[in-house]
Amino acid sequence: MGAGVGRGDRASSRTVAAIIPCKDEADRIVATVEAVLVLDGVDRVVVVDDGSTDDTAAAADAAGADVIVHARNFGKAAALETGVRHLRELEGVNSTDEHAPRHLLFVDGDLEGSAANLGVLIPPVLEGRADMTIATLPPQKTSGGGHGFVVRLARDGIERLTGWTARQPLSGMRCLTAEAFEAASPLAPGWGVEVGLTVDILGAGLRVEEVPCELQHRVSGKDWRGQVHRAKQYRDVWRALTRRRVRKAIGQRAPGVAQRF
């Protein structure tokens, strides 16, 4: 299901770069990178090691990714921005790169081999039919999960601000145009990044589409660590939505919109 106002964008000849933010994923990152590298349309993979205490960076490098390391953990949004900034620097160094600026594929580092199924997110973006696609995941094989409080907060907040109802508003696997990323920059901090992307991109009049995707990843458990993680998610999502409600109330343009006109 699509949303937003189409702008008649022409299909692009640009390729896609995958950005993989991760922390302490040494056991999973090799399989994830290898699966992403063989996706049609993807010709570069950038892994941002966000303060890992294991061998994530070395494993990602050995798997064929360009690797950037944060000395300490700065959070998912900061890692994504670091990855895109590094990508643009690489494209700038290679001034003959006919594919620059690449569109973006955001990938969680724990998908392992199931990341090979992310290819369904790419054609709508490369062909100009969507400005951002979002993966919707099947029920996960691993146990865990919370009570849905964060999901409901995110879904209801996005609907109130944009009129669009997301099936999986917190899904981190997304493909988006270079222009859509600029429209949503700077990103909402921390775990509010997905909600901020959706609200800002729709607010810029661009098109968002959810696409079913057979992915499996590690689910946060119901122990105290999982509860702390979900509390942080709730906090960051609430902050992202609150800032956008205030911005909408005072009639302020979304980030990046002024640069587009």
C-alpha positions as CSV (number, residue, x, y, z in Angstrom):
1,M,0.0,0.0,0.0
2,G,1.5,3.3,-1.0
3,A,1.1,6.7,0.6
4,G,2.2,10.3,-0.1
5,V,2.0,12.5,-3.1
6,G,3.7,11.1,-6.2
7,R,6.0,13.6,-8.0
8,G,6.4,11.6,-11.3
9,D,10.0,10.8,-10.6
10,R,11.7,9.1,-13.5
11,A,13.3,5.7,-13.0
12,S,16.9,6.2,-11.9
13,S,20.0,4.5,-13.3
14,R,21.6,4.9,-9.8
15,T,22.6,1.9,-7.8
16,V,22.0,1.2,-4.1
17,A,24.4,1.1,-1.2
18,A,23.6,-0.8,2.0
19,I,24.2,0.8,5.3
20,I,24.4,-1.7,8.3
21,P,24.6,-0.1,11.8
22,C,25.5,-2.7,14.4
23,K,26.9,-3.4,17.8
24,D,28.4,-6.7,19.1
25,E,27.3,-8.7,16.0
26,A,30.5,-10.6,15.3
27,D,28.6,-13.9,15.2
28,R,26.1,-12.7,12.6
29,I,27.6,-9.8,10.6
30,V,29.5,-12.0,8.1
31,A,26.4,-13.9,7.0
32,T,24.5,-10.6,6.8
33,V,27.1,-8.8,4.7
34,E,27.6,-11.7,2.4
35,A,23.8,-12.0,1.8
36,V,23.5,-8.2,1.1
37,L,26.5,-8.2,-1.3
38,V,24.7,-10.5,-3.8
39,L,21.5,-8.5,-3.9
40,D,20.7,-7.1,-7.4
41,G,21.2,-3.4,-7.5
42,V,23.5,-3.2,-4.4
43,D,27.1,-2.4,-5.3
44,R,28.5,-1.2,-2.0
45,V,28.1,-2.2,1.7
46,V,29.0,0.1,4.6
47,V,29.1,-1.3,8.1
48,V,29.1,1.0,11.0
49,D,30.4,-0.7,14.2
50,D,28.7,1.4,16.9
51,G,31.0,0.8,19.8
52,S,31.3,-3.0,19.8
53,T,33.3,-4.8,22.4
54,D,33.8,-7.9,20.2
55,D,35.3,-8.5,16.7
56,T,32.4,-7.1,14.7
57,A,34.5,-4.7,12.7
58,A,37.2,-7.2,11.7
59,A,34.5,-9.7,10.7
60,A,32.6,-7.2,8.6
61,D,35.9,-6.1,6.9
62,A,36.8,-9.7,6.1
63,A,33.3,-10.3,4.6
64,G,33.9,-7.4,2.1
65,A,32.2,-4.4,3.7
66,D,33.6,-0.9,4.0
67,V,33.8,-0.5,7.8
68,I,33.7,2.6,10.0
69,V,34.1,2.2,13.8
70,H,32.6,4.4,16.5
71,A,34.9,4.5,19.6
72,R,31.8,4.3,21.7
73,N,28.1,3.6,21.2
74,F,26.2,6.6,19.8
75,G,23.0,4.9,18.9
76,K,21.3,3.7,15.7
77,A,20.5,7.1,14.1
78,A,24.1,8.4,14.6
79,A,25.4,5.1,13.1
80,L,23.2,5.5,10.0
81,E,24.3,9.1,9.5
82,T,27.9,8.1,9.9
83,G,27.4,5.4,7.3
84,V,25.8,7.7,4.7
85,R,28.4,10.4,5.3
86,H,31.2,7.9,4.7
87,L,29.4,6.7,1.6
88,R,29.2,10.2,0.2
89,E,32.9,10.7,0.9
90,L,33.7,7.6,-1.0
91,E,31.6,8.7,-3.9
92,G,33.3,12.1,-3.8
93,V,36.8,10.7,-4.0
94,N,35.8,8.6,-7.0
95,S,34.6,11.6,-9.2
96,T,34.0,9.3,-12.2
97,D,31.4,7.2,-10.3
98,E,28.4,7.3,-12.6
99,H,26.1,5.8,-10.0
100,A,26.6,8.5,-7.3
101,P,24.7,9.5,-5.3
102,R,23.5,6.0,-4.5
103,H,20.1,5.3,-3.0
104,L,20.2,3.6,0.4
105,L,19.3,0.3,1.9
106,F,19.2,0.2,5.7
107,V,19.9,-3.3,7.1
108,D,20.0,-4.6,10.6
109,G,23.2,-6.5,11.3
110,D,21.6,-9.6,12.9
111,L,19.6,-10.7,9.8
112,E,22.2,-13.3,8.7
113,G,21.3,-15.2,5.6
114,S,17.7,-14.0,5.6
115,A,19.1,-10.6,4.4
116,A,19.2,-12.2,0.9
117,N,15.4,-11.6,0.9
118,L,15.8,-7.8,1.1
119,G,15.9,-7.6,-2.7
120,V,12.1,-7.0,-2.8
121,L,12.6,-3.6,-1.3
122,I,14.8,-2.3,-4.1
123,P,12.9,-2.3,-7.4
124,P,10.1,0.1,-6.3
125,V,12.8,2.7,-5.4
126,L,15.1,2.1,-8.5
127,E,12.1,2.2,-10.8
128,G,10.8,5.4,-9.3
129,R,7.6,3.9,-7.9
130,A,8.3,4.7,-4.3
131,D,10.6,7.0,-2.4
132,M,10.9,4.7,0.5
133,T,10.0,1.0,1.0
134,I,9.7,-0.6,4.4
135,A,10.0,-4.3,5.1
136,T,7.1,-6.0,6.9
137,L,8.4,-9.2,8.7
138,P,6.6,-12.5,9.3
139,P,6.3,-13.9,12.8
140,Q,9.7,-14.5,14.2
141,K,11.1,-18.0,15.0
142,T,12.9,-16.8,18.1
143,S,10.9,-16.2,21.3
144,G,10.6,-12.9,23.1
145,G,9.0,-9.6,22.4
146,G,7.0,-7.2,24.5
147,H,3.4,-6.2,24.8
148,G,3.2,-3.9,21.8
149,F,3.2,-0.6,23.7
150,V,6.0,0.9,21.5
151,V,4.4,-0.4,18.3
152,R,1.0,1.2,19.2
153,L,2.7,4.4,20.2
154,A,4.5,4.6,16.9
155,R,1.6,3.5,14.7
156,D,-0.9,5.9,16.3
157,G,1.6,8.8,16.2
158,I,2.4,8.3,12.5
159,E,-1.3,8.1,11.7
160,R,-2.2,11.3,13.6
161,L,0.6,13.2,11.9
162,T,0.4,11.9,8.3
163,G,-2.9,10.1,7.9
164,W,-1.1,6.9,7.0
165,T,-1.4,3.7,9.0
166,A,1.8,1.6,9.1
167,R,1.6,-2.2,9.7
168,Q,5.1,-2.4,11.2
169,P,6.1,1.2,12.0
170,L,9.4,0.2,13.8
171,S,10.8,-1.9,10.9
172,G,14.4,-0.9,10.4
173,M,14.8,-2.5,7.0
174,R,14.2,0.2,4.4
175,C,15.2,1.2,0.9
176,L,15.0,5.0,0.2
177,T,16.2,7.4,-2.4
178,A,19.0,9.8,-1.8
179,E,16.6,12.6,-1.9
180,A,14.2,11.0,0.7
181,F,17.1,10.7,3.1
182,E,18.0,14.3,2.7
183,A,14.3,15.2,3.3
184,A,14.5,13.4,6.6
185,S,17.9,14.7,7.7
186,P,19.0,15.2,10.5
187,L,17.5,11.9,11.6
188,A,15.5,11.5,14.8
189,P,17.9,10.4,17.5
190,G,18.3,6.8,18.8
191,W,15.4,4.4,18.4
192,G,13.1,7.1,17.1
193,V,14.9,7.0,13.8
194,E,12.3,4.8,11.9
195,V,9.3,6.8,13.1
196,G,11.1,10.1,12.2
197,L,12.0,8.8,8.7
198,T,8.3,7.8,8.0
199,V,6.8,11.1,9.3
200,D,9.4,13.4,7.6
201,I,9.4,11.6,4.3
202,L,5.6,11.6,4.1
203,G,5.5,15.2,5.3
204,A,7.7,16.1,2.3
205,G,5.1,14.8,0.0
206,L,7.0,11.6,-0.9
207,R,5.8,8.0,-1.3
208,V,6.1,5.3,1.2
209,E,5.3,1.6,0.6
210,E,5.4,-1.4,2.9
211,V,6.6,-4.6,1.3
212,P,6.3,-8.1,2.9
213,C,9.8,-9.6,3.3
214,E,10.9,-13.0,4.7
215,L,13.4,-11.8,7.3
216,Q,14.4,-13.3,10.7
217,H,16.3,-11.4,13.4
218,R,17.0,-11.6,17.1
219,V,14.0,-10.5,19.1
220,S,14.5,-8.7,22.4
221,G,13.7,-11.0,25.3
222,K,11.3,-10.5,28.2
223,D,14.1,-10.4,30.8
224,W,15.3,-7.1,32.4
225,R,17.6,-6.4,29.4
226,G,14.7,-6.6,27.0
227,Q,12.6,-4.4,29.3
228,V,15.3,-1.8,29.4
229,H,15.6,-1.9,25.6
230,R,11.9,-1.4,25.1
231,A,11.8,1.5,27.6
232,K,14.5,3.2,25.6
233,Q,12.6,2.6,22.4
234,Y,9.4,4.1,23.9
235,R,11.3,7.1,25.2
236,D,12.9,7.8,21.8
237,V,9.8,7.2,19.8
238,W,7.8,9.5,22.1
239,R,10.4,12.2,21.7
240,A,10.5,11.9,17.9
241,L,6.7,12.1,17.7
242,T,6.5,15.0,20.1
243,R,9.0,17.1,18.3
244,R,7.2,16.5,15.0
245,R,3.8,17.4,16.6
246,V,5.3,20.6,17.8
247,R,6.9,21.4,14.4
248,K,3.6,20.7,12.7
249,A,1.7,22.9,15.2
250,I,3.9,25.9,14.5
251,G,3.9,25.3,10.7
252,Q,7.6,24.5,10.5
253,R,8.9,22.7,7.4
254,A,10.2,19.2,7.9
255,P,14.0,18.8,7.8
256,G,15.4,19.0,4.3
257,V,12.3,20.3,2.6
258,A,13.6,23.8,2.2
259,Q,16.6,22.4,0.3
260,R,14.3,20.7,-2.2
261,F,12.5,23.7,-3.6
